[in-house]
Amino acid sequence: MKIVIDVFLKSGILDPQGKATEHALAVLGFEGVEEVRIGKQIVLNLATKDAQEAISQADAMAKKLLVNEVIEDYTIEPIQ
């Protein structure tokens, strides 16, 4: 089963990569962009076919290695 973990900085944490992208978009003429936040996406292909088990495994992986919970939030979704 494929699992997607989306990781993003918590609200209030400075995102210099997002700020640089926001500025670059303005320079390129894209108007109305109020804020850009950059995150990462991790796609796991797990051996289990049980969605709940896959989510539980992915959550354990996120907490132990993939996410810095001090400054990052994350979501987990199974995909077909």
PyMOL Python script that loads the backbone (N, CA, C, O; Angstrom):
from pymol import cmd

cmd.read_pdbstr("""\
ATOM      1  N   MET A   1       0.839  -1.178   0.000  1.00  0.00           N
ATOM      2  CA  MET A   1       0.000   0.000   0.000  1.00  0.00           C
ATOM      3  C   MET A   1       0.882   1.237   0.000  1.00  0.00           C
ATOM      4  O   MET A   1       1.875   1.305   0.725  1.00  0.00           O
ATOM      5  N   LYS A   2       0.516   2.204  -0.809  1.00  0.00           N
ATOM      6  CA  LYS A   2       1.258   3.462  -0.859  1.00  0.00           C
ATOM      7  C   LYS A   2       0.699   4.431   0.173  1.00  0.00           C
ATOM      8  O   LYS A   2      -0.511   4.567   0.357  1.00  0.00           O
ATOM      9  N   ILE A   3       1.632   5.092   0.831  1.00  0.00           N
ATOM     10  CA  ILE A   3       1.300   6.090   1.847  1.00  0.00           C
ATOM     11  C   ILE A   3       2.045   7.379   1.501  1.00  0.00           C
ATOM     12  O   ILE A   3       3.216   7.344   1.123  1.00  0.00           O
ATOM     13  N   VAL A   4       1.359   8.511   1.631  1.00  0.00           N
ATOM     14  CA  VAL A   4       1.982   9.809   1.410  1.00  0.00           C
ATOM     15  C   VAL A   4       2.034  10.559   2.737  1.00  0.00           C
ATOM     16  O   VAL A   4       1.028  10.710   3.430  1.00  0.00           O
ATOM     17  N   ILE A   5       3.227  11.021   3.068  1.00  0.00           N
ATOM     18  CA  ILE A   5       3.414  11.858   4.253  1.00  0.00           C
ATOM     19  C   ILE A   5       3.788  13.252   3.753  1.00  0.00           C
ATOM     20  O   ILE A   5       4.834  13.432   3.129  1.00  0.00           O
ATOM     21  N   ASP A   6       2.940  14.226   4.026  1.00  0.00           N
ATOM     22  CA  ASP A   6       3.225  15.622   3.688  1.00  0.00           C
ATOM     23  C   ASP A   6       3.754  16.302   4.941  1.00  0.00           C
ATOM     24  O   ASP A   6       3.111  16.285   5.991  1.00  0.00           O
ATOM     25  N   VAL A   7       4.937  16.901   4.819  1.00  0.00           N
ATOM     26  CA  VAL A   7       5.609  17.543   5.947  1.00  0.00           C
ATOM     27  C   VAL A   7       5.728  19.034   5.652  1.00  0.00           C
ATOM     28  O   VAL A   7       6.126  19.427   4.556  1.00  0.00           O
ATOM     29  N   PHE A   8       5.383  19.858   6.632  1.00  0.00           N
ATOM     30  CA  PHE A   8       5.432  21.303   6.440  1.00  0.00           C
ATOM     31  C   PHE A   8       5.802  21.974   7.751  1.00  0.00           C
ATOM     32  O   PHE A   8       5.524  21.450   8.829  1.00  0.00           O
ATOM     33  N   LEU A   9       6.432  23.138   7.648  1.00  0.00           N
ATOM     34  CA  LEU A   9       6.826  23.867   8.849  1.00  0.00           C
ATOM     35  C   LEU A   9       5.595  24.335   9.622  1.00  0.00           C
ATOM     36  O   LEU A   9       4.581  24.713   9.035  1.00  0.00           O
ATOM     37  N   LYS A  10       5.703  24.302  10.924  1.00  0.00           N
ATOM     38  CA  LYS A  10       4.612  24.786  11.762  1.00  0.00           C
ATOM     39  C   LYS A  10       4.407  26.276  11.529  1.00  0.00           C
ATOM     40  O   LYS A  10       5.331  27.000  11.159  1.00  0.00           O
ATOM     41  N   SER A  11       3.189  26.709  11.753  1.00  0.00           N
ATOM     42  CA  SER A  11       2.867  28.124  11.656  1.00  0.00           C
ATOM     43  C   SER A  11       3.749  28.896  12.631  1.00  0.00           C
ATOM     44  O   SER A  11       3.924  28.488  13.779  1.00  0.00           O
ATOM     45  N   GLY A  12       4.300  30.010  12.167  1.00  0.00           N
ATOM     46  CA  GLY A  12       5.157  30.823  13.017  1.00  0.00           C
ATOM     47  C   GLY A  12       6.638  30.519  12.879  1.00  0.00           C
ATOM     48  O   GLY A  12       7.478  31.283  13.355  1.00  0.00           O
ATOM     49  N   ILE A  13       6.967  29.404  12.226  1.00  0.00           N
ATOM     50  CA  ILE A  13       8.372  29.067  11.978  1.00  0.00           C
ATOM     51  C   ILE A  13       8.791  29.737  10.673  1.00  0.00           C
ATOM     52  O   ILE A  13       8.124  29.582   9.650  1.00  0.00           O
ATOM     53  N   LEU A  14       9.889  30.476  10.707  1.00  0.00           N
ATOM     54  CA  LEU A  14      10.386  31.167   9.530  1.00  0.00           C
ATOM     55  C   LEU A  14      10.696  30.171   8.408  1.00  0.00           C
ATOM     56  O   LEU A  14      11.316  29.133   8.642  1.00  0.00           O
ATOM     57  N   ASP A  15      10.257  30.500   7.189  1.00  0.00           N
ATOM     58  CA  ASP A  15      10.468  29.653   6.012  1.00  0.00           C
ATOM     59  C   ASP A  15      11.245  30.442   4.963  1.00  0.00           C
ATOM     60  O   ASP A  15      10.638  31.016   4.060  1.00  0.00           O
ATOM     61  N   PRO A  16      12.586  30.485   5.062  1.00  0.00           N
ATOM     62  CA  PRO A  16      13.365  31.288   4.118  1.00  0.00           C
ATOM     63  C   PRO A  16      13.218  30.821   2.673  1.00  0.00           C
ATOM     64  O   PRO A  16      13.240  31.646   1.759  1.00  0.00           O
ATOM     65  N   GLN A  17      13.071  29.538   2.451  1.00  0.00           N
ATOM     66  CA  GLN A  17      12.873  29.023   1.095  1.00  0.00           C
ATOM     67  C   GLN A  17      11.535  29.507   0.531  1.00  0.00           C
ATOM     68  O   GLN A  17      11.445  29.867  -0.642  1.00  0.00           O
ATOM     69  N   GLY A  18      10.513  29.514   1.360  1.00  0.00           N
ATOM     70  CA  GLY A  18       9.212  30.019   0.945  1.00  0.00           C
ATOM     71  C   GLY A  18       9.258  31.505   0.638  1.00  0.00           C
ATOM     72  O   GLY A  18       8.670  31.959  -0.344  1.00  0.00           O
ATOM     73  N   LYS A  19       9.965  32.276   1.485  1.00  0.00           N
ATOM     74  CA  LYS A  19      10.097  33.724   1.255  1.00  0.00           C
ATOM     75  C   LYS A  19      10.821  34.001  -0.058  1.00  0.00           C
ATOM     76  O   LYS A  19      10.416  34.882  -0.815  1.00  0.00           O
ATOM     77  N   ALA A  20      11.892  33.253  -0.334  1.00  0.00           N
ATOM     78  CA  ALA A  20      12.648  33.442  -1.576  1.00  0.00           C
ATOM     79  C   ALA A  20      11.776  33.125  -2.785  1.00  0.00           C
ATOM     80  O   ALA A  20      11.832  33.826  -3.796  1.00  0.00           O
ATOM     81  N   THR A  21      10.981  32.081  -2.684  1.00  0.00           N
ATOM     82  CA  THR A  21      10.074  31.708  -3.777  1.00  0.00           C
ATOM     83  C   THR A  21       8.989  32.758  -3.952  1.00  0.00           C
ATOM     84  O   THR A  21       8.639  33.107  -5.080  1.00  0.00           O
ATOM     85  N   GLU A  22       8.457  33.262  -2.854  1.00  0.00           N
ATOM     86  CA  GLU A  22       7.450  34.323  -2.903  1.00  0.00           C
ATOM     87  C   GLU A  22       7.996  35.551  -3.623  1.00  0.00           C
ATOM     88  O   GLU A  22       7.316  36.136  -4.466  1.00  0.00           O
ATOM     89  N   HIS A  23       9.226  35.939  -3.290  1.00  0.00           N
ATOM     90  CA  HIS A  23       9.866  37.094  -3.932  1.00  0.00           C
ATOM     91  C   HIS A  23      10.084  36.818  -5.425  1.00  0.00           C
ATOM     92  O   HIS A  23       9.806  37.682  -6.257  1.00  0.00           O
ATOM     93  N   ALA A  24      10.571  35.642  -5.765  1.00  0.00           N
ATOM     94  CA  ALA A  24      10.828  35.298  -7.167  1.00  0.00           C
ATOM     95  C   ALA A  24       9.544  35.324  -7.990  1.00  0.00           C
ATOM     96  O   ALA A  24       9.553  35.773  -9.137  1.00  0.00           O
ATOM     97  N   LEU A  25       8.455  34.855  -7.424  1.00  0.00           N
ATOM     98  CA  LEU A  25       7.173  34.898  -8.136  1.00  0.00           C
ATOM     99  C   LEU A  25       6.753  36.334  -8.414  1.00  0.00           C
ATOM    100  O   LEU A  25       6.257  36.645  -9.497  1.00  0.00           O
ATOM    101  N   ALA A  26       6.954  37.209  -7.429  1.00  0.00           N
ATOM    102  CA  ALA A  26       6.619  38.633  -7.623  1.00  0.00           C
ATOM    103  C   ALA A  26       7.477  39.243  -8.727  1.00  0.00           C
ATOM    104  O   ALA A  26       6.972  39.989  -9.567  1.00  0.00           O
ATOM    105  N   VAL A  27       8.766  38.930  -8.729  1.00  0.00           N
ATOM    106  CA  VAL A  27       9.676  39.443  -9.752  1.00  0.00           C
ATOM    107  C   VAL A  27       9.254  38.962 -11.140  1.00  0.00           C
ATOM    108  O   VAL A  27       9.399  39.687 -12.124  1.00  0.00           O
ATOM    109  N   LEU A  28       8.737  37.752 -11.213  1.00  0.00           N
ATOM    110  CA  LEU A  28       8.290  37.185 -12.491  1.00  0.00           C
ATOM    111  C   LEU A  28       6.918  37.712 -12.923  1.00  0.00           C
ATOM    112  O   LEU A  28       6.414  37.346 -13.985  1.00  0.00           O
ATOM    113  N   GLY A  29       6.323  38.564 -12.103  1.00  0.00           N
ATOM    114  CA  GLY A  29       5.067  39.186 -12.489  1.00  0.00           C
ATOM    115  C   GLY A  29       3.813  38.509 -11.973  1.00  0.00           C
ATOM    116  O   GLY A  29       2.706  38.895 -12.350  1.00  0.00           O
ATOM    117  N   PHE A  30       3.961  37.514 -11.121  1.00  0.00           N
ATOM    118  CA  PHE A  30       2.780  36.860 -10.546  1.00  0.00           C
ATOM    119  C   PHE A  30       2.301  37.699  -9.362  1.00  0.00           C
ATOM    120  O   PHE A  30       2.988  37.814  -8.347  1.00  0.00           O
ATOM    121  N   GLU A  31       1.122  38.278  -9.508  1.00  0.00           N
ATOM    122  CA  GLU A  31       0.580  39.164  -8.478  1.00  0.00           C
ATOM    123  C   GLU A  31      -0.384  38.415  -7.569  1.00  0.00           C
ATOM    124  O   GLU A  31      -0.960  37.394  -7.945  1.00  0.00           O
ATOM    125  N   GLY A  32      -0.540  38.940  -6.385  1.00  0.00           N
ATOM    126  CA  GLY A  32      -1.542  38.412  -5.468  1.00  0.00           C
ATOM    127  C   GLY A  32      -1.074  37.235  -4.626  1.00  0.00           C
ATOM    128  O   GLY A  32      -1.874  36.673  -3.879  1.00  0.00           O
ATOM    129  N   VAL A  33       0.188  36.841  -4.719  1.00  0.00           N
ATOM    130  CA  VAL A  33       0.700  35.767  -3.869  1.00  0.00           C
ATOM    131  C   VAL A  33       1.025  36.372  -2.511  1.00  0.00           C
ATOM    132  O   VAL A  33       1.960  37.164  -2.388  1.00  0.00           O
ATOM    133  N   GLU A  34       0.268  36.009  -1.508  1.00  0.00           N
ATOM    134  CA  GLU A  34       0.429  36.602  -0.187  1.00  0.00           C
ATOM    135  C   GLU A  34       1.457  35.877   0.672  1.00  0.00           C
ATOM    136  O   GLU A  34       2.119  36.496   1.504  1.00  0.00           O
ATOM    137  N   GLU A  35       1.593  34.567   0.475  1.00  0.00           N
ATOM    138  CA  GLU A  35       2.556  33.813   1.272  1.00  0.00           C
ATOM    139  C   GLU A  35       2.854  32.494   0.562  1.00  0.00           C
ATOM    140  O   GLU A  35       1.970  31.886  -0.041  1.00  0.00           O
ATOM    141  N   VAL A  36       4.103  32.066   0.643  1.00  0.00           N
ATOM    142  CA  VAL A  36       4.517  30.767   0.106  1.00  0.00           C
ATOM    143  C   VAL A  36       5.184  29.997   1.234  1.00  0.00           C
ATOM    144  O   VAL A  36       6.066  30.525   1.911  1.00  0.00           O
ATOM    145  N   ARG A  37       4.775  28.769   1.437  1.00  0.00           N
ATOM    146  CA  ARG A  37       5.395  27.870   2.410  1.00  0.00           C
ATOM    147  C   ARG A  37       5.866  26.645   1.637  1.00  0.00           C
ATOM    148  O   ARG A  37       5.110  26.079   0.846  1.00  0.00           O
ATOM    149  N   ILE A  38       7.086  26.240   1.858  1.00  0.00           N
ATOM    150  CA  ILE A  38       7.666  25.088   1.174  1.00  0.00           C
ATOM    151  C   ILE A  38       7.693  23.910   2.141  1.00  0.00           C
ATOM    152  O   ILE A  38       8.080  24.059   3.300  1.00  0.00           O
ATOM    153  N   GLY A  39       7.287  22.756   1.666  1.00  0.00           N
ATOM    154  CA  GLY A  39       7.318  21.544   2.478  1.00  0.00           C
ATOM    155  C   GLY A  39       7.971  20.419   1.698  1.00  0.00           C
ATOM    156  O   GLY A  39       8.651  20.643   0.697  1.00  0.00           O
ATOM    157  N   LYS A  40       7.749  19.212   2.176  1.00  0.00           N
ATOM    158  CA  LYS A  40       8.266  18.047   1.469  1.00  0.00           C
ATOM    159  C   LYS A  40       7.216  16.944   1.506  1.00  0.00           C
ATOM    160  O   LYS A  40       6.341  16.921   2.371  1.00  0.00           O
ATOM    161  N   GLN A  41       7.327  16.038   0.554  1.00  0.00           N
ATOM    162  CA  GLN A  41       6.404  14.918   0.477  1.00  0.00           C
ATOM    163  C   GLN A  41       7.214  13.627   0.446  1.00  0.00           C
ATOM    164  O   GLN A  41       8.167  13.493  -0.322  1.00  0.00           O
ATOM    165  N   ILE A  42       6.823  12.691   1.285  1.00  0.00           N
ATOM    166  CA  ILE A  42       7.492  11.395   1.358  1.00  0.00           C
ATOM    167  C   ILE A  42       6.468  10.342   0.948  1.00  0.00           C
ATOM    168  O   ILE A  42       5.378  10.273   1.517  1.00  0.00           O
ATOM    169  N   VAL A  43       6.820   9.525  -0.036  1.00  0.00           N
ATOM    170  CA  VAL A  43       5.926   8.464  -0.503  1.00  0.00           C
ATOM    171  C   VAL A  43       6.540   7.130  -0.114  1.00  0.00           C
ATOM    172  O   VAL A  43       7.677   6.826  -0.474  1.00  0.00           O
ATOM    173  N   LEU A  44       5.780   6.345   0.621  1.00  0.00           N
ATOM    174  CA  LEU A  44       6.225   5.030   1.072  1.00  0.00           C
ATOM    175  C   LEU A  44       5.381   3.955   0.402  1.00  0.00           C
ATOM    176  O   LEU A  44       4.166   4.106   0.281  1.00  0.00           O
ATOM    177  N   ASN A  45       6.006   2.889  -0.026  1.00  0.00           N
ATOM    178  CA  ASN A  45       5.277   1.732  -0.530  1.00  0.00           C
ATOM    179  C   ASN A  45       5.480   0.622   0.489  1.00  0.00           C
ATOM    180  O   ASN A  45       6.552   0.023   0.568  1.00  0.00           O
ATOM    181  N   LEU A  46       4.442   0.358   1.264  1.00  0.00           N
ATOM    182  CA  LEU A  46       4.529  -0.607   2.361  1.00  0.00           C
ATOM    183  C   LEU A  46       3.922  -1.947   1.960  1.00  0.00           C
ATOM    184  O   LEU A  46       3.003  -1.996   1.143  1.00  0.00           O
ATOM    185  N   ALA A  47       4.432  -3.022   2.529  1.00  0.00           N
ATOM    186  CA  ALA A  47       4.014  -4.372   2.155  1.00  0.00           C
ATOM    187  C   ALA A  47       2.572  -4.695   2.557  1.00  0.00           C
ATOM    188  O   ALA A  47       1.933  -5.546   1.938  1.00  0.00           O
ATOM    189  N   THR A  48       2.065  -4.034   3.571  1.00  0.00           N
ATOM    190  CA  THR A  48       0.717  -4.348   4.052  1.00  0.00           C
ATOM    191  C   THR A  48      -0.368  -3.856   3.099  1.00  0.00           C
ATOM    192  O   THR A  48      -0.174  -2.886   2.366  1.00  0.00           O
ATOM    193  N   LYS A  49      -1.506  -4.533   3.119  1.00  0.00           N
ATOM    194  CA  LYS A  49      -2.666  -4.098   2.339  1.00  0.00           C
ATOM    195  C   LYS A  49      -3.717  -3.444   3.242  1.00  0.00           C
ATOM    196  O   LYS A  49      -4.721  -2.927   2.753  1.00  0.00           O
ATOM    197  N   ASP A  50      -3.487  -3.467   4.547  1.00  0.00           N
ATOM    198  CA  ASP A  50      -4.407  -2.888   5.519  1.00  0.00           C
ATOM    199  C   ASP A  50      -4.084  -1.406   5.702  1.00  0.00           C
ATOM    200  O   ASP A  50      -2.993  -1.055   6.150  1.00  0.00           O
ATOM    201  N   ALA A  51      -5.035  -0.541   5.353  1.00  0.00           N
ATOM    202  CA  ALA A  51      -4.802   0.904   5.396  1.00  0.00           C
ATOM    203  C   ALA A  51      -4.471   1.390   6.801  1.00  0.00           C
ATOM    204  O   ALA A  51      -3.570   2.212   6.970  1.00  0.00           O
ATOM    205  N   GLN A  52      -5.174   0.906   7.799  1.00  0.00           N
ATOM    206  CA  GLN A  52      -4.949   1.366   9.168  1.00  0.00           C
ATOM    207  C   GLN A  52      -3.561   0.958   9.655  1.00  0.00           C
ATOM    208  O   GLN A  52      -2.884   1.731  10.331  1.00  0.00           O
ATOM    209  N   GLU A  53      -3.144  -0.249   9.312  1.00  0.00           N
ATOM    210  CA  GLU A  53      -1.805  -0.712   9.692  1.00  0.00           C
ATOM    211  C   GLU A  53      -0.732   0.123   8.987  1.00  0.00           C
ATOM    212  O   GLU A  53       0.272   0.493   9.597  1.00  0.00           O
ATOM    213  N   ALA A  54      -0.948   0.417   7.710  1.00  0.00           N
ATOM    214  CA  ALA A  54       0.004   1.219   6.942  1.00  0.00           C
ATOM    215  C   ALA A  54       0.131   2.626   7.534  1.00  0.00           C
ATOM    216  O   ALA A  54       1.237   3.153   7.657  1.00  0.00           O
ATOM    217  N   ILE A  55      -0.990   3.224   7.896  1.00  0.00           N
ATOM    218  CA  ILE A  55      -0.974   4.556   8.505  1.00  0.00           C
ATOM    219  C   ILE A  55      -0.239   4.520   9.842  1.00  0.00           C
ATOM    220  O   ILE A  55       0.534   5.425  10.155  1.00  0.00           O
ATOM    221  N   SER A  56      -0.482   3.482  10.620  1.00  0.00           N
ATOM    222  CA  SER A  56       0.180   3.336  11.918  1.00  0.00           C
ATOM    223  C   SER A  56       1.698   3.194  11.747  1.00  0.00           C
ATOM    224  O   SER A  56       2.471   3.809  12.481  1.00  0.00           O
ATOM    225  N   GLN A  57       2.113   2.380  10.775  1.00  0.00           N
ATOM    226  CA  GLN A  57       3.544   2.214  10.503  1.00  0.00           C
ATOM    227  C   GLN A  57       4.163   3.537  10.052  1.00  0.00           C
ATOM    228  O   GLN A  57       5.236   3.916  10.520  1.00  0.00           O
ATOM    229  N   ALA A  58       3.487   4.231   9.148  1.00  0.00           N
ATOM    230  CA  ALA A  58       3.994   5.501   8.633  1.00  0.00           C
ATOM    231  C   ALA A  58       4.088   6.543   9.747  1.00  0.00           C
ATOM    232  O   ALA A  58       5.034   7.329   9.781  1.00  0.00           O
ATOM    233  N   ASP A  59       3.127   6.552  10.645  1.00  0.00           N
ATOM    234  CA  ASP A  59       3.146   7.487  11.762  1.00  0.00           C
ATOM    235  C   ASP A  59       4.352   7.214  12.661  1.00  0.00           C
ATOM    236  O   ASP A  59       5.019   8.148  13.106  1.00  0.00           O
ATOM    237  N   ALA A  60       4.630   5.955  12.926  1.00  0.00           N
ATOM    238  CA  ALA A  60       5.799   5.599  13.741  1.00  0.00           C
ATOM    239  C   ALA A  60       7.083   6.027  13.043  1.00  0.00           C
ATOM    240  O   ALA A  60       7.995   6.545  13.688  1.00  0.00           O
ATOM    241  N   MET A  61       7.165   5.817  11.740  1.00  0.00           N
ATOM    242  CA  MET A  61       8.344   6.225  10.968  1.00  0.00           C
ATOM    243  C   MET A  61       8.517   7.742  10.998  1.00  0.00           C
ATOM    244  O   MET A  61       9.630   8.249  11.142  1.00  0.00           O
ATOM    245  N   ALA A  62       7.407   8.456  10.860  1.00  0.00           N
ATOM    246  CA  ALA A  62       7.448   9.919  10.873  1.00  0.00           C
ATOM    247  C   ALA A  62       7.984  10.416  12.212  1.00  0.00           C
ATOM    248  O   ALA A  62       8.856  11.285  12.258  1.00  0.00           O
ATOM    249  N   LYS A  63       7.460   9.864  13.290  1.00  0.00           N
ATOM    250  CA  LYS A  63       7.856  10.325  14.624  1.00  0.00           C
ATOM    251  C   LYS A  63       9.297   9.973  14.965  1.00  0.00           C
ATOM    252  O   LYS A  63       9.969  10.724  15.671  1.00  0.00           O
ATOM    253  N   LYS A  64       9.775   8.837  14.469  1.00  0.00           N
ATOM    254  CA  LYS A  64      11.132   8.397  14.812  1.00  0.00           C
ATOM    255  C   LYS A  64      12.212   8.973  13.908  1.00  0.00           C
ATOM    256  O   LYS A  64      13.349   9.144  14.347  1.00  0.00           O
ATOM    257  N   LEU A  65      11.877   9.280  12.636  1.00  0.00           N
ATOM    258  CA  LEU A  65      12.928   9.676  11.712  1.00  0.00           C
ATOM    259  C   LEU A  65      12.559  10.786  10.730  1.00  0.00           C
ATOM    260  O   LEU A  65      13.356  11.695  10.500  1.00  0.00           O
ATOM    261  N   LEU A  66      11.380  10.723  10.159  1.00  0.00           N
ATOM    262  CA  LEU A  66      11.066  11.539   8.990  1.00  0.00           C
ATOM    263  C   LEU A  66      10.652  12.975   9.292  1.00  0.00           C
ATOM    264  O   LEU A  66      10.744  13.835   8.415  1.00  0.00           O
ATOM    265  N   VAL A  67      10.201  13.252  10.508  1.00  0.00           N
ATOM    266  CA  VAL A  67       9.658  14.570  10.849  1.00  0.00           C
ATOM    267  C   VAL A  67      10.316  15.086  12.124  1.00  0.00           C
ATOM    268  O   VAL A  67      10.501  14.346  13.090  1.00  0.00           O
ATOM    269  N   ASN A  68      10.664  16.366  12.106  1.00  0.00           N
ATOM    270  CA  ASN A  68      11.138  17.036  13.315  1.00  0.00           C
ATOM    271  C   ASN A  68       9.915  17.694  13.948  1.00  0.00           C
ATOM    272  O   ASN A  68       9.531  18.799  13.566  1.00  0.00           O
ATOM    273  N   GLU A  69       9.317  17.024  14.900  1.00  0.00           N
ATOM    274  CA  GLU A  69       8.049  17.490  15.467  1.00  0.00           C
ATOM    275  C   GLU A  69       8.156  18.800  16.244  1.00  0.00           C
ATOM    276  O   GLU A  69       7.134  19.397  16.585  1.00  0.00           O
ATOM    277  N   VAL A  70       9.367  19.254  16.528  1.00  0.00           N
ATOM    278  CA  VAL A  70       9.543  20.542  17.209  1.00  0.00           C
ATOM    279  C   VAL A  70       9.151  21.676  16.258  1.00  0.00           C
ATOM    280  O   VAL A  70       8.534  22.654  16.679  1.00  0.00           O
ATOM    281  N   ILE A  71       9.510  21.546  14.970  1.00  0.00           N
ATOM    282  CA  ILE A  71       9.259  22.637  14.020  1.00  0.00           C
ATOM    283  C   ILE A  71       8.371  22.239  12.843  1.00  0.00           C
ATOM    284  O   ILE A  71       8.007  23.093  12.035  1.00  0.00           O
ATOM    285  N   GLU A  72       8.016  20.956  12.732  1.00  0.00           N
ATOM    286  CA  GLU A  72       7.235  20.504  11.575  1.00  0.00           C
ATOM    287  C   GLU A  72       5.945  19.805  12.000  1.00  0.00           C
ATOM    288  O   GLU A  72       5.883  19.142  13.035  1.00  0.00           O
ATOM    289  N   ASP A  73       4.927  19.974  11.171  1.00  0.00           N
ATOM    290  CA  ASP A  73       3.689  19.212  11.261  1.00  0.00           C
ATOM    291  C   ASP A  73       3.643  18.277  10.072  1.00  0.00           C
ATOM    292  O   ASP A  73       4.396  18.452   9.115  1.00  0.00           O
ATOM    293  N   TYR A  74       2.767  17.285  10.121  1.00  0.00           N
ATOM    294  CA  TYR A  74       2.647  16.366   9.001  1.00  0.00           C
ATOM    295  C   TYR A  74       1.262  15.751   8.923  1.00  0.00           C
ATOM    296  O   TYR A  74       0.520  15.698   9.904  1.00  0.00           O
ATOM    297  N   THR A  75       0.942  15.290   7.731  1.00  0.00           N
ATOM    298  CA  THR A  75      -0.293  14.542   7.512  1.00  0.00           C
ATOM    299  C   THR A  75       0.073  13.237   6.828  1.00  0.00           C
ATOM    300  O   THR A  75       1.090  13.152   6.140  1.00  0.00           O
ATOM    301  N   ILE A  76      -0.752  12.225   7.017  1.00  0.00           N
ATOM    302  CA  ILE A  76      -0.524  10.922   6.403  1.00  0.00           C
ATOM    303  C   ILE A  76      -1.796  10.509   5.672  1.00  0.00           C
ATOM    304  O   ILE A  76      -2.896  10.590   6.217  1.00  0.00           O
ATOM    305  N   GLU A  77      -1.625  10.063   4.424  1.00  0.00           N
ATOM    306  CA  GLU A  77      -2.764   9.596   3.625  1.00  0.00           C
ATOM    307  C   GLU A  77      -2.391   8.363   2.827  1.00  0.00           C
ATOM    308  O   GLU A  77      -1.330   8.326   2.202  1.00  0.00           O
ATOM    309  N   PRO A  78      -3.253   7.347   2.839  1.00  0.00           N
ATOM    310  CA  PRO A  78      -3.042   6.220   1.931  1.00  0.00           C
ATOM    311  C   PRO A  78      -3.512   6.642   0.535  1.00  0.00           C
ATOM    312  O   PRO A  78      -4.477   7.396   0.402  1.00  0.00           O
ATOM    313  N   ILE A  79      -2.832   6.158  -0.493  1.00  0.00           N
ATOM    314  CA  ILE A  79      -3.264   6.441  -1.860  1.00  0.00           C
ATOM    315  C   ILE A  79      -3.431   5.127  -2.610  1.00  0.00           C
ATOM    316  O   ILE A  79      -2.772   4.133  -2.305  1.00  0.00           O
ATOM    317  N   GLN A  80      -4.293   5.140  -3.565  1.00  0.00           N
ATOM    318  CA  GLN A  80      -4.566   3.917  -4.346  1.00  0.00           C
ATOM    319  C   GLN A  80      -3.689   3.837  -5.560  1.00  0.00           C
ATOM    320  O   GLN A  80      -3.783   2.879  -6.327  1.00  0.00           O
TER     321      GLN A  80
END
""", "prot")
cmd.dss("prot")
cmd.show_as("cartoon", "prot")
cmd.util.cbc("prot")
cmd.orient("prot")
